[in-house]
């Protein structure tokens, strides 16, 4: 098909260029007569020979073939495979540069929505450990030419699973557990899943580990109704990994890339594991949301609690309350806290967690935040503070409208997506709220993701 547009550079052409900026995903930006090419493993100020590897109407992608000038922010990468699978896209940057990059991305998002003038975007709160922080691993299982299973990760933009045994960013013990369990699968001759042909047994292996408790949950995802040699395999796992307290089988026979789309069977121990946050102990099920980086989550939630500045007399609504992690911390300082969460299993966990930690001034409901929020307002619940921690898509307009109708003095917005956060905050500002500062936090070192906390206060006449 004939190309319907012209660009100043064609595919496979090379040129000498200087990296001018970074995209929000950390790709270097170089321009040819104003036309941008996005380049992996490239930092602002770096110069080199760049080849165009794909060219579109508005932008293209390039590859640095030879770098002649390095950025002072460059460091040697620790794992080439991680670059190929995309698990550590910023590993070529110093950690200080990563934090500055994330601060700039937040500032750009707020500027886009006209919210930056007179506001302070604070430096990003960094992690004490920029590696070995993830308390959850979710890995596909591949099959080699000899028919043996191996753990790995998908090569970017493909269905090829590259072997990976050291992810660098998992908590100590998780990678070793994956390797031992895969060895056990091979001892018993289990087959691996072929995604294209939809046959074979073992699809994924999920490991969740308590940062403070060291307890481990193992979830085996299979394309089948059962696990052959179940008792023997479970016994081997428990013998090799004595800190395993739960083994679950997720039966996922669907043609889907959703990992745990099937129903679950309980194989060993309990159907949950425990970890701590602040002074609380939490029960966590296989599908419960629990922040990936526990120490950074404590910092994030403390920022939210400090922003709320509770005196003990307030009624608080915690939307997207999950298993009650931040709800219970708020309850220690508030009169009453209402939590809403759409995942019924998480609400069950939240109620259990409140009871076991002797927190009685909380009320949890299952449902969509935007629906339940409106029902509470109609029922006469008058929140002094509303705390939100929505998914990446941000807040639903109905929820924003219900919150404005409830007219709280404060809204504490916790976000994993500065763009949707700024979009939503602009709506609150238009309705009579204002803020002074934004606090970014790095939950996922070596990646481009960034969390934020903003305190919005009602502007009273």
N, C-alpha and C positions, 0 to 999 in steps of 0.2 A: 504493500500500500504506500502510495506517495505521501511523504511528509507534508503536512499542510501549514507548517510554520517554519520560520527561519530563526536560527540562533547564532550568536557570534562565535560559537565553537561547536564542533561536531564530535560525535562519539569517537573515542580512541585518539583524538588529537591531544597533544601535550603542549604545555606552556610553562613558563616561569611565573610563579605567583607568590603573593604574600597573604597569609591568613589574616583577615581583618577582625573577625568576631567569632562567637560561638552561638549555635542555635540552642534552644532550651533543652535539647537532648545531648548537648555537648559536642556536636559536630562542628568542625572548623568551617568558616565561610570565606570563600575566595571568589572574587568577581572578575569576569571578563567583559569589558565594556558595559558594566552594570548588571550583567547576567550572573546570578549566584550559582556556585557549585558548592555542595556540602561534602566535606572531607573528613573521614574517620581519622582518629589518632593525629590530630593537628591542633595546634594552639595559636592564639593570637600573636602576631609578630614573627611567626616562623615562615621561612622562605624555602622554596624548593621547586622541583619539577613535578607538575601535577598533570595527570592524564584524566580526561573525561571518560568515565565508564558508563554513564547513561545520561541522556539529555532529554528533558521534557520542555513543554511550552514555556513554563515560568521559571523553572530551576532544574538543576541536574545534580549528579553525584560524581565526585572525583576521587582519585587515589593519589596520595603523595608517593611518587616513585623514588625520589631522592630528596632528602632534606639537607639544605646547605646552611641554614641558620636555625638554631634551637631556641626555644623559649626558656627563660630562667625558671619557669614553672614546671618544666618537664622533669619527670623521673623515669627510671627504668621500670618497665612493666614487670609484674611478678609472675604472670601466667599468660602465655600466648593464646592458649585454648579459650580462656575467659573472654578474650577479645573476639574470637571467632563465634562464640555462642552468645555474647552480649551480656554476660552476667556482671561484668565490671567495666562499663564503658568509659569511666573516668580514671582508670588506674594509671594512666600516663601523666596525670596531674599531681602535683604536690597536694597534700591534704589542705593546706592553707588556701591554695588556689581553688580547690573544690568548694570550700566554704564561701569564698568570695564570689565564685560563679553562681552559687545558689542564692546568695543575697541579691545579686544583680537580676536574676530571673524573677524573683519576687518583686523587686522594684519595677521591672519592666511590665509585669502583669498589672500592678496598681496604676502605673502611668497610663497604660492602655485604656483604663476605664476612668481616667481623669481624677484619680484619688491620691496622687503623690504630693501635690503641692502642700507644703507646711507639715508633712508627715515624716516620721522617722522610721526608716527601714533598718532595724538593728543588724549588727553582724550575726551571722548564723551560729547558733549554739552547736558546737562540735561534739563528737563522740570521744570518749576516752580511748576507745579501741576502734580504729578504722578498718580492721579486719576481724574475722572470727566473732561475728556478732549475731548472725541469724539463728533463731531458735526453731526454725522450721525448714525442712528440705522437702521438695516435691519434684522427684526426678523420673523421667521416662526410662524404661528398660529396653536396651537394644539387644540385637542378636548378631554375633559375628559369623564369619564364614564357616567356622567349625560347629555352628549351632549353639554356642555357649552364650549365656546372658551376660550383659555388662551394664553398668549404670553410666549415664551420660547426660547430655543436654542437646537440644536441637541447635544445629548450625543455623545462624540467622537466615531468615527467608527461605527455609527449606524444611523437609521432613527427615533429614539425615540426623541421626543421633551420634554425636561425637563422644568418645569415651572420656569421662571426667571422674577422677577419684579424689581430687583435692580441690574444693571450690574456693578455698581461701577465706570465704566470708561466712562459713557455717560455724556454729559453736563447736568447740573441741568435742570430739567423740561422735559427731553426727556422720561425718564422712566415713569414719572407720566402721560405724554400725551399718551403713549402706553396703560397704564392701563385704562385710561378713555375711549379711543376709543374702546378697547376690550369690556368694559362694555356696551358701546352703541351698539356694534354689538350684544351682548347677549340680550339686551332689545328688539331688533327687530328680534330675533330668526334666525340670519344668520347661515348658516352651515359652518363647517370647511372643509378644503381640506384633503383628504386621498391620500397621495403620491403613495402608492402601488396600490390602486384600481382606481386612477385618477378620483375621483368624490368628490363632495363638492365644496363650493364656495370660501371662503377666504383662500388664500395661504400665503400671507406675508403682513406685514405692514412695511413701510419705513418712517422714520421721518428724515428730515434734518432741522437743526436749525442754524441761524446766531449767531456766537459767540459774535459779537459786536452789532448786530441789534436786536437780540432776535426774529426775524421773523422765522416762522416755516412753512415748507412744509410737507404735509401728502400725501403719495402715498399708495393707497390700491390696492393690487395685487389680482386679482380674476380669478378663473377658470370658466369664464362665459362671456356673452356678455354685461352684465349690472350689476348694483348694485340695488337690490330690495330696495324699500323705500328710494331711493336716496335723494330726497329733504329733507325728515325728518331727515335722518342720518346726512347729511351735516349740517343742521341747528343745530342739537345737538352738533356736533363737534365744530362748530364755537362758540356756546354759552358757552361750557365748556372750550374752548381753544381760548381766544380772540386774541392771537398773531399768530394764523394760518392765513396766507395770500394766501395760495394755497392748493387746494385739487385736486389730480389727481387720475384717475382710470386707472390702468394698466391691460389690458385684456390679460391674459396669459393662453391659453388653451392647451399649448404644454406639452408633457411629457418630462420635462427638469428640471434640478436643477438650471438653470439660472433664477434668480429671476424676473427681468424685461425684459423678452424675448418678450412680446407682445406689441401691439400698445396701445397708451394712449388716454384717453378721459379727457377733462378738466371739472371739476365739480364745482369749486368755486374759486373766487378771480382772480389771474393771473396764468400763467403757469411757474412762476419763483418766487424765493425769493431773497432777497438781503443780502449781508454781506460785511464787509470791510476787507482790508488788506493793511498795510501801510496807506497811505492817500487816497486810492482809494476805490470807491464803486463798487461792482461787482454784476451783475445779474447772477443768477445760476439756471439752469433748472434741471429737475429731473434726467437727465442722464449725466449732466456735471460733469467733474472731478473737485473736489475742495478738497484740502488737509484736512484730517480728524481732525488734531490738528492745529487750526488756529494760536495760538501764536508761536508754534514750527515751523510752516511753514514760518512765518515771519522771524524767526531766520535763517532757512535754506536758504531762498531766499536772505537774507542779506549777508550771507556767500558767496553765488554765485556772488552777485553784487560786493562785496568787492574784490573777486578773479579776476573778470573781470577788475577792476580798470580802468574804462572808463574816458576819458578826454572830450568827447563831439564831437569828430571828427570821431568816429568809425562807421563802418557798422557791424551790429550784426545779426546773424541768431539764432533764438530761435526755435530749433526743439522740437516737442511734446509740443506745446505752450498752449494747453487746451483752457480755456476761457480768456487767456491773463494775468494771475496773475503776472508771472515774466516778461513777455514781456513788460508790461507797466512800471514796475519799471526800467527795462533796458533802455527804451525809454527816460526816464527823464535825462539820462546821456550820451546817444549816439546820433549820427547824424541820423541814420536810423536803424530800427529793422524789420527783416522779420520773421514772425511766421508761422509755418506749423503744422497742426493738422489733423488727419484722421477722426475725428468725426465732421460731417458737422454742427450739432447743436451747438457744442462748438465753431466752427469758427464764426457762427452767433452771439453767445454770446460775443465772443472776440471783434468783430467789434462794437457791441452795447456798450460794456464796454469801449472801447477806445474812442468812440464818447462822451459818457456821462461824461467821465473824461477829456475831451478836450486834448486827446493825438492824434496828427495828423501825427507823424513821424513813423507810423507802417504800415505794410502791411501783411495781413493774407491770407493764401491759404489753401484749403482743399486738403488733399491727404496723401499718405504715405511719411514719412520723407525722406526715402532713394530715392524715385522717384523724389519728388519735389526738394530736395537738388541738385540732378544731373541736373535738368532742370535749376535751378537758376545759377549754375556754367556755364553751356553752354551758358546761356543768358548774361553772363558777370558780374554777381553779384560777387564782390570780398569781402568776409567778413574778417574783422580784428579779430573778435571773434565769435566763435560758442559755443552756450550754449545748452547742451543736458540734458534732464531729462526723460529717456526712461522707459518703463514698466520693470517688473522684468527680462524678458528675455534678456534685454540689447539691444545693437545696432546691426542692420543688417550689414553684411559685405559690402553690396553695399553702405550703408550710410557712413561707415568708409572710403571706397575708395573715395567716392565723397568729403568727408571732407578733406582727404589728398590731393586730386587734387586741392581743393579750396585754400589750403595752408594758413590758417589763422595763425596769430601770436599766438593766444591763443585759447584753448578749455577748457571750464568750464564744467566739467562732474558732474552732480547731479544724485545720484543713490539711489534706495531702495534695491539693491542687491549687496553686496560687491564682490561676486564671479564673476558675469557676468561683473561687473565694472572692476575688475582687469584683467579679460580676454580681454576686449576691450582695456584697457589702454596699455596692453602689445603689442597690434598691433600698437597703435599710437607711442609707444616708439620705436618699430622696424622701423617705418617710419620717425623717426627723431624728435620726441617730447620727453620732459622729464618733470618730476615733482619733487617737493621737499617734499611735505607733503600731508597727508590725514586728513580731518576733519570729524569724525563721529558725528552724531546728533541723539538723541532719539526722534523720532516722536511718537512712540507707547509704552509708559511706561507699564510695567507688561507683555510685550510680548518680543519675541526674535528678532523682526524686528529692523533694524538699517538703517539710511540714511547716505550718505557720500557726501562730496564735494571735488573735486580735480581740481587744476589748472594745465593744461598741456601747456607748452610753446615750440614753435619751437626752435630747436637748430640750429642757423645759423652759417655757416662756416666763 
